[in-house]
Amino acid sequence: MRIGLIGTGRIGTFHATALSRHREVGGSLIVTDADPARARRLADRLGATAAPGVDQIFTWGVDAVVITAATSAHSELIGRAARAGLPVFCEKPIALDLPGTLTTIAEVEDAGTILQMGFQRRFDVGYTAAREAVRSGRLGRLHTVRAMTSDQSPPPAAYLPQSGGLYRDTLVHDFDMLRWVTGREITDVYAMGSDAGPSMFRESGDIDTAAAVLTLDDGTLAAATATRLNGAGYDVRMELAGELDQIGVGLDDRTPIASTEPAGPPAATKPWTGFLERFGPAYEAELHAFVEVVRGERANPCDGREALHALRIAEACERSRRERRAVPMGEIPGGRD
Ligand SMILES: NC(=O)c1ccc[n+]([C@@H]2O[C@H](COP(=O)([O-])OP(=O)(O)OC[C@H]3O[C@@H](n4cnc5c(N)ncnc54)[C@H](O)[C@@H]3O)[C@@H](O)[C@H]2O)c1
């Protein structure tokens, strides 16, 4: 299968490596980047072909496109692939704002093409087992869900203004998991944020730490937190508590938290440091799934509307934080009705 991958930065390098090892793709992979030398270096290393620009991805003839370029390029590239009738895998998000997201989804739906979005936690073994546990009824009625994403160290200051902020950039993954694991929709949110850490967050109007309380449509309460400043390591977890049992995703011998109890588990000797390490197998599995989707062997595991719903929750949280009030999801455009 000839796949054209656009954007050979951090995540693009990872995805290109996974595709070049895939038996269906292998040496047929074509990569490109706004910085052609970067694409060439990667192609040489992987035994792939470097295209001099995005145009060649479309004129050389590919079976599918993988978009791992900077967020600002996503909607235009998705639209271009849709008009060419090509299936697309795109890293989250579709766009940083709702109007751009809605327009792009409409373009894909009008073209009748495939858009698979990169919410890799849907392929993580821990989150998958949690989803199965909820659906099996083993936990009983869920009363509380706690979700968290803690980055070990902040991104460069230049990244912040185009990141969309902590809710859209980071917690969007937790919001996707809240919906996907529980099978419920969020009805309202109340969110707060803190910019008490490094000044670059204040200067770009962003926050370094966030907390949100969300109500699910069956009355379950969820709390979601995120920070860019978790010195102990990269900590991504979800706890689901029901009337019969309680489970935790992301609890293992690399979880960067130390127990203060004398008989508690020992502190991790090699705590997780970042997303590529923590979710490596999940990223690889989602790309393998995309190849199967393109071959017509399975349904799309995460289409544009799924990404839209996670973004709408992030939008509601951002509004709640700025206006210091609870925000019903019905206020946010793009819902089901
Ligand atoms: N799912 C996840 O967990 C996850 C993790 C990291 C990044 N991402 C997403 O992946 C995307 C890339 O993030 P990254 O961390 O790899 O960024 P990066 O800055 O490391 O790489 C982006 C690359 O895109 C290239 N680029 C920018 N505009 C382009 C264009 N118009 N055409 C071709 N190439 C272009 C840049 O030159 C750069 O090499 C972002 O949208 C980000 O939100 C998702």
The ligand as an SDF file (V2000), in Angstrom:
LIG
                    3D

 44 48  0  0  0  0  0  0  0  0999 V2000
   -2.0730   11.9910   19.5070 N   0  0  0  0  0  0  0  0  0  0  0  0
   -1.0930   12.4660   20.2380 C   0  0  0  0  0  0  0  0  0  0  0  0
   -0.8590   12.0240   21.3570 O   0  0  0  0  0  0  0  0  0  0  0  0
   -0.2050   13.5370   19.6880 C   0  0  0  0  0  0  0  0  0  0  0  0
    1.0640   13.7030   20.2430 C   0  0  0  0  0  0  0  0  0  0  0  0
    1.8870   14.6850   19.6820 C   0  0  0  0  0  0  0  0  0  0  0  0
    1.4610   15.4720   18.6430 C   0  0  0  0  0  0  0  0  0  0  0  0
    0.2010   15.2910   18.1550 N   0  0  0  0  0  0  0  0  0  0  0  0
   -0.2660   16.1330   17.0360 C   0  0  0  0  0  0  0  0  0  0  0  0
    0.5730   15.8670   15.9010 O   0  0  0  0  0  0  0  0  0  0  0  0
    0.8150   17.0570   15.1850 C   0  0  0  0  0  0  0  0  0  0  0  0
    2.3220   17.2550   15.0260 C   0  0  0  0  0  0  0  0  0  0  0  0
    2.9030   17.3860   16.3120 O   0  0  0  0  0  0  0  0  0  0  0  0
    4.4860   17.2150   16.5320 P   0  0  0  0  0  0  0  0  0  0  0  0
    4.6710   17.2160   17.9980 O   0  0  0  0  0  0  0  0  0  0  0  0
    5.0170   16.0880   15.7310 O   0  0  0  0  0  0  0  0  0  0  0  0
    5.0130   18.5960   15.9230 O   0  0  0  0  0  0  0  0  0  0  0  0
    6.4440   18.9300   15.3040 P   0  0  0  0  0  0  0  0  0  0  0  0
    6.5570   20.4120   15.3850 O   0  0  0  0  0  0  0  0  0  0  0  0
    7.5000   18.0890   15.9200 O   0  0  0  0  0  0  0  0  0  0  0  0
    6.3280   18.4850   13.7670 O   0  0  0  0  0  0  0  0  0  0  0  0
    5.4740   19.1120   12.8540 C   0  0  0  0  0  0  0  0  0  0  0  0
    6.1110   18.9630   11.4750 C   0  0  0  0  0  0  0  0  0  0  0  0
    5.1570   19.4220   10.4940 O   0  0  0  0  0  0  0  0  0  0  0  0
    5.8620   20.1620    9.5020 C   0  0  0  0  0  0  0  0  0  0  0  0
    4.8750   21.0030    8.8410 N   0  0  0  0  0  0  0  0  0  0  0  0
    4.2290   22.0860    9.3340 C   0  0  0  0  0  0  0  0  0  0  0  0
    3.3580   22.5680    8.4260 N   0  0  0  0  0  0  0  0  0  0  0  0
    3.4580   21.7680    7.3270 C   0  0  0  0  0  0  0  0  0  0  0  0
    2.8150   21.7420    6.0600 C   0  0  0  0  0  0  0  0  0  0  0  0
    1.8810   22.6480    5.7410 N   0  0  0  0  0  0  0  0  0  0  0  0
    3.1460   20.7600    5.2040 N   0  0  0  0  0  0  0  0  0  0  0  0
    4.0960   19.8520    5.5080 C   0  0  0  0  0  0  0  0  0  0  0  0
    4.7390   19.8270    6.7040 N   0  0  0  0  0  0  0  0  0  0  0  0
    4.4210   20.7740    7.5990 C   0  0  0  0  0  0  0  0  0  0  0  0
    6.9410   20.8960   10.2880 C   0  0  0  0  0  0  0  0  0  0  0  0
    7.9970   21.3150    9.4460 O   0  0  0  0  0  0  0  0  0  0  0  0
    7.3640   19.8240   11.2930 C   0  0  0  0  0  0  0  0  0  0  0  0
    8.4000   19.0110   10.7970 O   0  0  0  0  0  0  0  0  0  0  0  0
    0.1010   18.1800   15.9690 C   0  0  0  0  0  0  0  0  0  0  0  0
   -1.1180   18.4540   15.3420 O   0  0  0  0  0  0  0  0  0  0  0  0
   -0.1220   17.5970   17.3430 C   0  0  0  0  0  0  0  0  0  0  0  0
   -1.3200   18.0920   17.9460 O   0  0  0  0  0  0  0  0  0  0  0  0
   -0.6210   14.3370   18.6380 C   0  0  0  0  0  0  0  0  0  0  0  0
  1  2  1  0
  2  3  2  0
  2  4  1  0
  4  5  1  0
  4 44  2  0
  5  6  2  0
  6  7  1  0
  7  8  2  0
  8  9  1  0
  8 44  1  0
  9 10  1  0
  9 42  1  0
 10 11  1  0
 11 12  1  0
 11 40  1  0
 12 13  1  0
 13 14  1  0
 14 15  2  0
 14 16  1  0
 14 17  1  0
 17 18  1  0
 18 19  2  0
 18 20  1  0
 18 21  1  0
 21 22  1  0
 22 23  1  0
 23 24  1  0
 23 38  1  0
 24 25  1  0
 25 26  1  0
 25 36  1  0
 26 27  1  0
 26 35  1  0
 27 28  2  0
 28 29  1  0
 29 30  1  0
 29 35  2  0
 30 31  1  0
 30 32  2  0
 32 33  1  0
 33 34  2  0
 34 35  1  0
 36 37  1  0
 36 38  1  0
 38 39  1  0
 40 41  1  0
 40 42  1  0
 42 43  1  0
M  CHG  2   8   1  16  -1
M  END
$$$$
